[in-house]
Amino acid sequence: MIVRHLDDISDTDADITTENWRSRRIVLAKDRVGFSLHETVLKPGTMNEFWYANHIEAVFITEGEGDITDVATGEVHELRPGSMYLLDQHDKHVLRPRTQMRTVCVFNPPVTGREVHDENGVYPLIKEDPLQPA
C-alpha cells in the first residue's frame, strides 16, 4: 500500500512549477502501477497549449473555471468543478483558466516526473528502468 500527502511532495523533485502552473506528481512511473497521478493548479488568465502525443490524459476539475479548446476542431468546452476531459486521441488543446483552476490528472503511460514540455507542448516518452527497484 502506498499512502502519500501533498505535503510530502511539496518542494521535492516531484513538485514542478512553471510561470503558468504547478504540478505535484503524487504517483509516478517508479511506483509501477501503470499510471501517474498529479494535482495541477493553473494560474488564472493564462493560456496553456498542450499536446500529449505520447500519453493519454484524463483531467478532473475540482476548483475554478475556464475553458478548453480542441485545436483540431476549434470546439470550445466550458470547465468548472465536476468537469472532466479525456484526451483519448492525443488531442492538441489549449486550456484557459479564468480563475485559479485545481485539477487531478491521470496519465497513461505514467510519467516519470523528469519530463519537460517541448516547444509543441509534448512530453517525451521516458520509461523507467524495469531492473531498478521501485
DSSP file (Angstrom, degrees, kcal/mol; ACC not computed):
  #  RESIDUE AA STRUCTURE BP1 BP2  ACC     N-H-->O    O-->H-N    N-H-->O    O-->H-N    TCO  KAPPA ALPHA  PHI   PSI    X-CA   Y-CA   Z-CA
    1    1 A M              0   0    0      0, 0.0     2,-0.5     0, 0.0     0, 0.0   0.000 360.0 360.0 360.0 138.2    0.0    0.0    0.0
    2    2 A I        -     0   0    0      2,-0.0     2,-0.4    29,-0.0    29,-0.0  -0.968 360.0-179.5-114.8 128.4    1.2    3.5   -0.8
    3    3 A V        +     0   0    0     -2,-0.5     2,-0.3     2,-0.0     0, 0.0  -0.995  10.0 165.1-128.3 126.4   -0.1    6.5    1.2
    4    4 A R        -     0   0    0     -2,-0.4     2,-0.3     3,-0.0    22,-0.0  -0.949  21.9-153.0-137.2 158.0    1.1   10.0    0.4
    5    5 A H    >>  -     0   0    0     -2,-0.3     3,-1.7     1,-0.1     4,-0.7  -0.946  32.1-116.5-125.8 150.1    0.0   13.5    1.2
    6    6 A L  H >> S+     0   0    0     -2,-0.3     4,-2.1     1,-0.3     3,-1.0   0.837 115.7  63.6 -54.8 -32.8    0.6   16.6   -0.9
    7    7 A D  H 34 S+     0   0    0      1,-0.3    -1,-0.3     2,-0.2    -3,-0.0   0.819  97.6  56.7 -60.9 -29.6    2.8   18.0    2.0
    8    8 A D  H <4 S+     0   0    0     -3,-1.7    -1,-0.3     1,-0.2    -2,-0.2   0.750 112.9  40.5 -71.4 -22.9    5.1   15.0    1.4
    9    9 A I  H X< S+     0   0    0     -3,-1.0     3,-1.6    -4,-0.7     5,-0.3   0.737  87.1 109.6 -98.1 -28.7    5.6   16.1   -2.3
   10   10 A S  T 3< S+     0   0    0     -4,-2.1     3,-0.1     1,-0.3    14,-0.0  -0.216  89.3   8.7 -55.6 136.2    5.8   19.8   -1.9
   11   11 A D  T 3  S+     0   0    0      1,-0.2    -1,-0.3     2,-0.0     2,-0.2   0.750 106.2 109.8  63.4  27.9    9.3   21.3   -2.5
   12   12 A T  S X  S-     0   0    0     -3,-1.6     3,-1.7     4,-0.0    -1,-0.2  -0.612  91.5 -90.6-113.8-178.2   10.7   17.9   -3.8
   13   13 A D  T 3  S+     0   0    0      1,-0.3    -3,-0.1    -2,-0.2    -4,-0.1   0.575 125.7  64.2 -71.6  -6.2   11.6   17.0   -7.4
   14   14 A A  T 3  S+     0   0    0     -5,-0.3    11,-3.0     1,-0.1     2,-0.7   0.319  85.7  83.1 -93.1   6.1    8.0   15.8   -7.8
   15   15 A D  E <   -A   24   0A   0     -3,-1.7     2,-0.5     9,-0.2     9,-0.2  -0.913  64.5-175.3-113.5 101.8    6.8   19.4   -7.4
   16   16 A I  E     -A   23   0A   0      7,-3.0     7,-3.3    -2,-0.7     2,-0.4  -0.859   3.2-174.7-107.1 127.6    7.1   21.2  -10.7
   17   17 A T  E     +A   22   0A   0     -2,-0.5     5,-0.2     5,-0.2     2,-0.2  -0.979   6.8 171.5-125.3 133.4    6.3   24.9  -11.1
   18   18 A T        -     0   0    0      3,-3.5    -2,-0.0    -2,-0.4     0, 0.0  -0.661  53.2 -92.9-120.4-178.1    6.2   27.0  -14.2
   19   19 A E  S    S+     0   0    0     -2,-0.2     3,-0.1     1,-0.2    -2,-0.0   0.733 126.0  36.2 -69.9 -18.9    5.0   30.6  -14.7
   20   20 A N  S    S+     0   0    0      1,-0.2    23,-3.0    22,-0.1     2,-0.3   0.682 124.0   7.1-104.9 -22.5    1.5   29.2  -15.6
   21   21 A W  E     - B   0  42A   0     21,-0.2    -3,-3.5     2,-0.0     2,-0.4  -0.978  50.3-138.5-157.5 163.8    1.0   26.2  -13.4
   22   22 A R  E     -AB  17  41A   0     19,-2.3    19,-2.9    -2,-0.3     2,-0.5  -1.000  19.9-169.4-128.9 131.1    2.2   24.0  -10.5
   23   23 A S  E     -AB  16  40A   0     -7,-3.3    -7,-3.0    -2,-0.4     2,-0.6  -0.977   8.1-164.4-126.8 121.7    2.0   20.2  -10.7
   24   24 A R  E     -AB  15  39A   0     15,-3.1    15,-2.4    -2,-0.5     2,-0.9  -0.925  17.1-145.1-105.0 117.5    2.6   17.9   -7.8
   25   25 A R  E     + B   0  38A   0    -11,-3.0    13,-0.3    -2,-0.6     3,-0.1  -0.721  23.0 174.6 -88.9 105.8    3.2   14.4   -9.1
   26   26 A I  E    S+     0   0A   0     11,-2.0     2,-0.4    -2,-0.9    12,-0.2   0.881  70.9  25.7 -83.2 -42.3    1.6   12.1   -6.5
   27   27 A V  E    S- B   0  37A   0     10,-1.9    10,-1.6   -23,-0.0    -1,-0.3  -0.993  76.5-179.3-125.0 131.1    2.1    8.7   -8.3
   28   28 A L    >   -     0   0    0     -2,-0.4     3,-2.2     8,-0.2     5,-0.3  -0.736  45.3 -92.1-125.6 172.8    4.9    8.3  -10.8
   29   29 A A  G >  S+     0   0    0     82,-2.6     3,-2.3     1,-0.3     5,-0.2   0.833 118.7  67.5 -54.3 -35.5    6.1    5.5  -13.1
   30   30 A K  G 3  S+     0   0    0      1,-0.3    -1,-0.3    81,-0.2    82,-0.1   0.705  89.0  65.8 -62.7 -17.3    8.6    4.4  -10.5
   31   31 A D  G <  S-     0   0    0     -3,-2.2    -1,-0.3     4,-0.1    -2,-0.2   0.628  99.2-142.2 -77.9 -13.0    5.6    3.3   -8.4
   32   32 A R    <   +     0   0    0     -3,-2.3    -3,-0.1    -4,-0.3    -2,-0.1   0.887  60.9 124.2  56.6  49.6    4.9    0.7  -11.1
   33   33 A V  S    S-     0   0    0      2,-0.4    -1,-0.1    -5,-0.3    -4,-0.1   0.355  80.7-107.1-118.1   2.7    1.1    0.8  -11.1
   34   34 A G  S    S+     0   0    0     -5,-0.2     2,-0.3     1,-0.2    -5,-0.1   0.454  91.2  50.3  91.0   0.3    0.5    1.6  -14.8
   35   35 A F        -     0   0    0     -7,-0.2    -2,-0.4    74,-0.1     2,-0.3  -0.967  69.0-130.4-154.9 166.0   -0.5    5.3  -14.5
   36   36 A S  E     - C   0 107A   0     71,-2.0    71,-2.2    -2,-0.3     2,-0.4  -0.935  15.7-153.0-121.9 154.5    0.6    8.5  -12.9
   37   37 A L  E     +BC  27 106A   0    -10,-1.6   -11,-2.0    -2,-0.3   -10,-1.9  -0.989  16.6 176.4-130.5 130.2   -1.5   10.9  -10.8
   38   38 A H  E     -BC  25 105A   0     67,-2.7    67,-2.8    -2,-0.4     2,-0.6  -0.952  28.0-143.3-133.8 149.4   -0.9   14.6  -10.4
   39   39 A E  E     -BC  24 104A   0    -15,-2.4   -15,-3.1    -2,-0.3     2,-0.5  -0.982  29.6-173.7-106.2 121.7   -2.5   17.6   -8.8
   40   40 A T  E     -BC  23 103A   0     63,-1.9    63,-2.8    -2,-0.6     2,-0.5  -0.968  12.6-164.8-121.6 131.2   -2.1   20.5  -11.1
   41   41 A V  E     -BC  22 102A   0    -19,-2.9   -19,-2.3    -2,-0.5     2,-0.4  -0.967  10.8-158.9-115.2 122.2   -3.0   24.1  -10.2
   42   42 A L  E     -BC  21 101A   0     59,-3.0    59,-2.1    -2,-0.5   -21,-0.2  -0.817  18.3-118.9-104.7 141.0   -3.2   26.6  -13.1
   43   43 A K    >   -     0   0    0    -23,-3.0     3,-1.1    -2,-0.4    56,-0.1  -0.492  34.3-104.3 -77.6 143.9   -3.0   30.3  -12.8
   44   44 A P  T 3  S+     0   0    0      0, 0.0    54,-0.2     0, 0.0    55,-0.1  -0.326 100.7  23.2 -66.1 148.1   -5.9   32.5  -13.9
   45   45 A G  T 3  S+     0   0    0     52,-2.9     2,-0.2     1,-0.3    53,-0.1   0.552  93.3 126.6  77.4   8.0   -5.7   34.4  -17.1
   46   46 A T    <   -     0   0    0     -3,-1.1     2,-0.5    51,-0.5    -1,-0.3  -0.605  53.4-140.2 -96.0 159.6   -3.0   32.1  -18.6
   47   47 A M        -     0   0    0     -2,-0.2     2,-0.6    49,-0.2    49,-0.2  -0.987  18.9-169.9-118.2 123.7   -3.1   30.3  -21.9
   48   48 A N  E     -F   95   0B   0     47,-2.2    47,-2.8    -2,-0.5     2,-0.6  -0.938   4.9-165.3-122.9 110.0   -1.7   26.8  -21.8
   49   49 A E  E     +F   94   0B   0     -2,-0.6     2,-0.3    45,-0.2    45,-0.2  -0.846  19.0 171.1 -97.7 122.1   -1.1   24.9  -25.1
   50   50 A F  E     +F   93   0B   0     43,-2.7    43,-2.8    -2,-0.6     2,-0.3  -0.938  21.1 178.8-131.3 152.0   -0.5   21.1  -24.6
   51   51 A W        -     0   0    0     70,-1.8     2,-1.4    -2,-0.3    72,-0.3  -0.787  10.2-165.2-151.6 105.9   -0.2   18.1  -26.8
   52   52 A Y    >   +     0   0    0     39,-0.5     3,-0.8    -2,-0.3    70,-0.1  -0.633  19.8 165.4 -93.4  78.8    0.4   14.8  -25.2
   53   53 A A  T 3  S+     0   0    0     -2,-1.4    -1,-0.2     1,-0.2    69,-0.1   0.707  79.0  37.3 -66.6 -21.5    1.4   12.9  -28.3
   54   54 A N  T 3  S+     0   0    0     69,-0.3     2,-0.3    -3,-0.2    -1,-0.2   0.381 115.9  51.8-112.5   1.5    2.8   10.0  -26.2
   55   55 A H    <   -     0   0    0     -3,-0.8     2,-0.5    32,-0.0    -3,-0.1  -0.958  66.1-133.9-139.0 152.6    0.3    9.9  -23.3
   56   56 A I  E     -D  108   0A   0     52,-3.4    52,-2.1    -2,-0.3     2,-0.4  -0.918  31.7-165.3 -99.4 134.9   -3.4    9.6  -22.7
   57   57 A E  E     -DE 107  87A   0     30,-0.5    30,-3.1    -2,-0.5     2,-0.4  -0.982  15.2-168.1-127.6 135.5   -4.5   12.1  -20.0
   58   58 A A  E     -DE 106  86A   0     48,-2.2    48,-2.5    -2,-0.4     2,-0.4  -0.970  13.2-166.8-114.6 136.9   -7.8   12.4  -18.0
   59   59 A V  E     -DE 105  85A   0     26,-2.8    26,-2.2    -2,-0.4     2,-0.5  -0.989   9.1-167.4-130.7 131.0   -8.4   15.6  -16.1
   60   60 A F  E     -DE 104  84A   0     44,-2.5    44,-2.4    -2,-0.4     2,-0.5  -0.977  18.1-139.6-117.8 125.3  -10.9   16.2  -13.4
   61   61 A I  E     +D  103   0A   0     22,-2.8    21,-3.0    -2,-0.5    42,-0.2  -0.734  27.0 168.3 -89.1 125.2  -11.6   19.8  -12.3
   62   62 A T  E     +     0   0A   0     40,-2.8     2,-0.3    -2,-0.5    41,-0.2   0.601  68.1  17.7-107.6 -18.0  -12.0   20.3   -8.5
   63   63 A E  E    S+D  102   0A   0     39,-1.5    39,-2.1    17,-0.1    -1,-0.3  -0.986  99.3  20.1-154.2 141.8  -11.8   24.1   -8.3
   64   64 A G        -     0   0    0     -2,-0.3     2,-0.3    37,-0.2    37,-0.2  -0.120  63.1-100.3  95.1 172.7  -12.0   27.0  -10.7
   65   65 A E        +     0   0    0     15,-0.2    33,-2.5    35,-0.1    34,-1.8  -0.960  48.9 114.5-137.0 152.2  -13.5   27.8  -14.1
   66   66 A G  E     -HG  79  97B   0     13,-1.9    13,-3.1    -2,-0.3     2,-0.3  -0.939  47.1 -96.2 179.0-158.6  -12.1   28.1  -17.6
   67   67 A D  E     -HG  78  96B   0     29,-1.6    29,-3.0    -2,-0.3     2,-0.4  -0.975  13.2-144.2-145.7 162.0  -12.3   26.5  -21.0
   68   68 A I  E     -HG  77  95B   0      9,-2.3     9,-2.8    -2,-0.3     2,-0.5  -0.990  13.1-154.6-126.8 135.6  -10.6   24.0  -23.2
   69   69 A T  E     -HG  76  94B   0     25,-2.5    25,-1.8    -2,-0.4     2,-0.8  -0.942  13.9-137.8-112.2 129.1  -10.3   24.3  -26.9
   70   70 A D  E  >  - G   0  93B   0      5,-2.7     4,-3.2    -2,-0.5     3,-0.4  -0.776  16.1-154.6 -80.2 112.5   -9.7   21.3  -29.2
   71   71 A V  T  4 S+     0   0    0     21,-2.0    -1,-0.2    -2,-0.8    22,-0.1   0.857  88.4  54.8 -61.6 -36.9   -7.1   22.6  -31.6
   72   72 A A  T  4 S+     0   0    0     20,-0.5    -1,-0.2     1,-0.2    21,-0.1   0.867 125.1  20.3 -66.2 -37.1   -8.2   20.2  -34.4
   73   73 A T  T  4 S-     0   0    0     -3,-0.4    -2,-0.2     2,-0.1    -1,-0.2   0.638  92.9-128.3-108.0 -18.7  -11.8   21.2  -34.4
   74   74 A G     <  +     0   0    0     -4,-3.2    -3,-0.1     1,-0.3     2,-0.1   0.430  55.7 151.9  80.4  -1.8  -11.9   24.6  -32.8
   75   75 A E        -     0   0    0     -5,-0.3    -5,-2.7    -6,-0.1     2,-0.4  -0.413  32.4-152.5 -67.0 134.8  -14.6   23.3  -30.4
   76   76 A V  E     -H   69   0B   0     -7,-0.2     2,-0.4    -2,-0.1    -7,-0.2  -0.921   8.5-166.4-113.3 134.3  -14.6   25.1  -27.0
   77   77 A H  E     -H   68   0B   0     -9,-2.8    -9,-2.3    -2,-0.4     2,-0.2  -0.974  19.1-128.6-121.4 131.7  -15.8   23.4  -23.8
   78   78 A E  E     -H   67   0B   0     -2,-0.4     2,-0.4   -11,-0.2   -11,-0.3  -0.545  24.5-155.9 -75.0 142.0  -16.5   25.2  -20.6
   79   79 A L  E     +H   66   0B   0    -13,-3.1   -13,-1.9    -2,-0.2     3,-0.0  -0.954  23.7 148.7-123.1 141.5  -14.9   23.8  -17.5
   80   80 A R    >   -     0   0    0     -2,-0.4     3,-2.8   -15,-0.2   -19,-0.3  -0.932  59.8 -49.8-155.7 172.1  -16.0   24.1  -13.9
   81   81 A P  T 3  S+     0   0    0      0, 0.0   -19,-0.2     0, 0.0     3,-0.1  -0.259 128.6  28.8 -53.0 131.9  -15.8   21.9  -10.7
   82   82 A G  T 3  S+     0   0    0    -21,-3.0     2,-0.1     1,-0.4   -20,-0.1   0.211  92.1 125.1  98.4 -13.3  -17.0   18.5  -11.6
   83   83 A S    <   -     0   0    0     -3,-2.8   -22,-2.8   -22,-0.2    -1,-0.4  -0.490  38.6-169.6 -76.6 149.8  -16.0   18.7  -15.3
   84   84 A M  E     -E   60   0A   0    -24,-0.2     2,-0.4    -2,-0.1   -24,-0.2  -0.996   6.7-170.0-135.1 140.9  -13.8   16.0  -16.7
   85   85 A Y  E     -E   59   0A   0    -26,-2.2   -26,-2.8    -2,-0.4     2,-0.5  -0.998   6.0-159.3-130.7 144.8  -12.0   15.9  -20.0
   86   86 A L  E     -E   58   0A   0     -2,-0.4     2,-1.7   -28,-0.2   -28,-0.2  -0.979  10.8-153.1-123.8 119.5  -10.2   12.9  -21.5
   87   87 A L  E >   +E   57   0A   0    -30,-3.1     3,-1.2    -2,-0.5   -30,-0.5  -0.525  35.8 155.2 -90.0  68.5   -7.6   13.4  -24.2
   88   88 A D  T 3   +     0   0    0     -2,-1.7    -1,-0.2     1,-0.3   -30,-0.1   0.578  70.0  46.2 -78.3 -10.8   -8.2    9.9  -25.7
   89   89 A Q  T 3  S-     0   0    0     -3,-0.2    -1,-0.3     3,-0.0     3,-0.2   0.023 119.6-101.6-116.9  25.1   -7.0   10.8  -29.2
   90   90 A H    <   -     0   0    0     -3,-1.2    -2,-0.1     1,-0.2     2,-0.1   0.903  58.6-162.5  56.0  41.8   -3.8   12.6  -28.1
   91   91 A D        -     0   0    0    -40,-0.1   -39,-0.5     1,-0.1     2,-0.3  -0.319  18.5-130.6 -66.3 128.7   -5.7   15.8  -28.7
   92   92 A K        +     0   0    0    -41,-0.2   -21,-2.0    -3,-0.2   -20,-0.5  -0.618  43.6 171.9 -69.5 136.7   -3.8   19.1  -29.1
   93   93 A H  E     -FG  50  70B   0    -43,-2.8   -43,-2.7    -2,-0.3     2,-0.5  -0.980  35.6-139.7-150.7 159.5   -5.6   21.5  -26.8
   94   94 A V  E     -FG  49  69B   0    -25,-1.8   -25,-2.5    -2,-0.3     2,-0.5  -0.992  18.0-159.8-123.0 125.1   -5.5   25.0  -25.2
   95   95 A L  E     -FG  48  68B   0    -47,-2.8   -47,-2.2    -2,-0.5   -27,-0.2  -0.915   8.4-176.7-108.8 125.8   -6.5   25.4  -21.6
   96   96 A R  E     - G   0  67B   0    -29,-3.0   -29,-1.6    -2,-0.5     2,-0.4  -0.861   8.6-161.3-125.8  95.9   -7.6   28.8  -20.4
   97   97 A P  E     - G   0  66B   0      0, 0.0   -52,-2.9     0, 0.0   -51,-0.5  -0.617   8.5-169.8 -76.0 130.2   -8.4   29.1  -16.7
   98   98 A R  S    S+     0   0    0    -33,-2.5     2,-0.3    -2,-0.4   -32,-0.2   0.788  80.9  18.6 -84.7 -31.5  -10.4   32.3  -15.9
   99   99 A T  S    S-     0   0    0    -34,-1.8   -54,-0.1   -55,-0.1   -57,-0.1  -0.778 116.2 -62.4-124.1 171.6   -9.9   31.7  -12.2
  100  100 A Q        -     0   0    0     -2,-0.3     2,-0.5   -56,-0.1   -57,-0.2  -0.393  59.6-153.9 -54.5 130.6   -7.3   29.5  -10.4
  101  101 A M  E     -C   42   0A   0    -59,-2.1   -59,-3.0   -37,-0.2     2,-0.5  -0.954  10.7-164.2-118.5 123.2   -8.1   26.0  -11.6
  102  102 A R  E     +CD  41  63A   0    -39,-2.1   -40,-2.8    -2,-0.5   -39,-1.5  -0.906  18.1 176.8-105.9 130.1   -7.2   23.0   -9.5
  103  103 A T  E     -CD  40  61A   0    -63,-2.8   -63,-1.9    -2,-0.5     2,-0.5  -0.899  30.4-141.0-132.3 158.0   -7.2   19.6  -11.3
  104  104 A V  E     -CD  39  60A   0    -44,-2.4   -44,-2.5    -2,-0.3     2,-0.4  -0.994  30.1-166.9-116.8 123.8   -6.5   16.0  -10.7
  105  105 A C  E     -CD  38  59A   0    -67,-2.8   -67,-2.7    -2,-0.5     2,-0.4  -0.895  13.4-164.1-119.8 140.5   -4.7   14.4  -13.7
  106  106 A V  E     -CD  37  58A   0    -48,-2.5   -48,-2.2    -2,-0.4     2,-0.4  -0.990  10.7-164.1-122.8 130.9   -4.1   10.8  -14.6
  107  107 A F  E     -CD  36  57A   0    -71,-2.2   -71,-2.0    -2,-0.4   -50,-0.2  -0.925   8.6-140.3-117.2 139.8   -1.5    9.9  -17.3
  108  108 A N  E    S+ D   0  56A   0    -52,-2.1   -52,-3.4    -2,-0.4   -73,-0.1  -0.971  94.7  34.7-138.3 127.2   -1.0    6.6  -19.2
  109  109 A P  S    S-     0   0    0      0, 0.0    -1,-0.2     0, 0.0   -74,-0.1   0.634 113.9-112.5 -62.6 160.6    1.7    5.6  -19.7
  110  110 A P        -     0   0    0      0, 0.0     2,-0.2     0, 0.0    16,-0.2  -0.284  24.9-122.9 -65.8 148.0    2.8    7.0  -16.4
  111  111 A V        -     0   0    0    -84,-0.2   -82,-2.6    -4,-0.1   -81,-0.2  -0.558   5.9-141.7 -85.4 158.0    5.2    9.9  -16.4
  112  112 A T        -     0   0    0    -84,-0.2   -82,-0.2    -2,-0.2    -1,-0.1   0.688  39.8-114.0 -89.6 -21.3    8.5    9.7  -14.6
  113  113 A G  S    S+     0   0    0    -85,-0.1   -88,-0.1   -84,-0.0    -2,-0.0   0.257 102.0  88.4 100.4  -9.7    8.5   13.2  -13.3
  114  114 A R        +     0   0    0     12,-0.1  -100,-0.0     2,-0.0     2,-0.0   0.483  59.7 115.3 -96.9  -4.6   11.5   14.1  -15.4
  115  115 A E        -     0   0    0     11,-0.1     2,-0.4     9,-0.1     8,-0.1  -0.324  44.8-166.9 -68.7 147.1    9.5   15.1  -18.5
  116  116 A V        -     0   0    0      6,-0.1     2,-0.1    -2,-0.0     6,-0.1  -0.999  29.8-108.0-131.7 135.2    9.6   18.7  -19.7
  117  117 A H        -     0   0    0     -2,-0.4     6,-0.2     6,-0.1     2,-0.1  -0.390  36.5-143.8 -60.7 134.1    7.1   20.1  -22.3
  118  118 A D    >   -     0   0    0      4,-2.1     3,-2.2    -2,-0.1    -1,-0.1  -0.171  40.5 -75.6 -86.2-170.6    8.9   20.7  -25.6
  119  119 A E  T 3  S+     0   0    0      1,-0.3    -2,-0.1     2,-0.1    -1,-0.1   0.679 135.1  49.4 -63.7 -16.7    8.1   23.6  -28.0
  120  120 A N  T 3  S-     0   0    0      2,-0.1    -1,-0.3   -69,-0.1     3,-0.1   0.343 120.7-105.6-100.0   4.2    4.9   21.8  -29.1
  121  121 A G  S <  S+     0   0    0     -3,-2.2   -70,-1.8     1,-0.3     2,-0.3   0.634  75.4 142.1  81.7  14.2    3.7   21.1  -25.5
  122  122 A V        -     0   0    0    -72,-0.2    -4,-2.1   -70,-0.1    -1,-0.3  -0.707  47.1-142.1 -94.7 138.3    4.6   17.5  -25.8
  123  123 A Y        -     0   0    0     -2,-0.3   -69,-0.3   -72,-0.3    -6,-0.1  -0.826  27.1-123.6 -87.0 134.0    6.1   15.3  -23.0
  124  124 A P        -     0   0    0      0, 0.0     2,-0.9     0, 0.0    -9,-0.1  -0.395  28.1-105.1 -69.8 158.8    8.7   12.9  -24.3
  125  125 A L        +     0   0    0     -2,-0.1     2,-0.5   -14,-0.1   -14,-0.1  -0.788  45.9 176.8 -88.0 109.6    8.1    9.2  -23.6
  126  126 A I        -     0   0    0     -2,-0.9     2,-0.4   -16,-0.2   -14,-0.1  -0.960  11.9-157.0-115.1 128.4   10.5    8.3  -20.8
  127  127 A K        -     0   0    0     -2,-0.5     2,-0.2   -16,-0.1   -16,-0.1  -0.833  16.9-119.5-108.6 144.4   10.4    4.8  -19.4
  128  128 A E        -     0   0    0     -2,-0.4   -16,-0.0     1,-0.1    -1,-0.0  -0.495  38.1-100.9 -73.1 148.0   11.6    3.7  -16.0
  129  129 A D    >   -     0   0    0      1,-0.2     3,-1.6    -2,-0.2    -1,-0.1  -0.609  27.5-149.4 -69.5 116.4   14.3    1.0  -16.0
  130  130 A P  T 3  S+     0   0    0      0, 0.0    -1,-0.2     0, 0.0     4,-0.1   0.685  94.2  60.0 -65.9 -15.0   12.5   -2.2  -15.2
  131  131 A L  T 3  S+     0   0    0      2,-0.1    -2,-0.1    -3,-0.0    -3,-0.0   0.640  86.3  90.8 -85.6 -14.8   15.6   -3.6  -13.5
  132  132 A Q  S <  S-     0   0    0     -3,-1.6     2,-0.0     1,-0.1    -4,-0.0  -0.627  85.1-114.3 -81.0 137.3   15.6   -0.8  -10.9
  133  133 A P              0   0    0      0, 0.0    -4,-0.1     0, 0.0    -1,-0.1  -0.377 360.0 360.0 -67.5 150.4   13.6   -1.4   -7.7
  134  134 A A              0   0    0   -103,-0.1    -2,-0.0    -4,-0.1  -104,-0.0   0.473 360.0 360.0 -71.3 360.0   10.6    0.8   -7.1
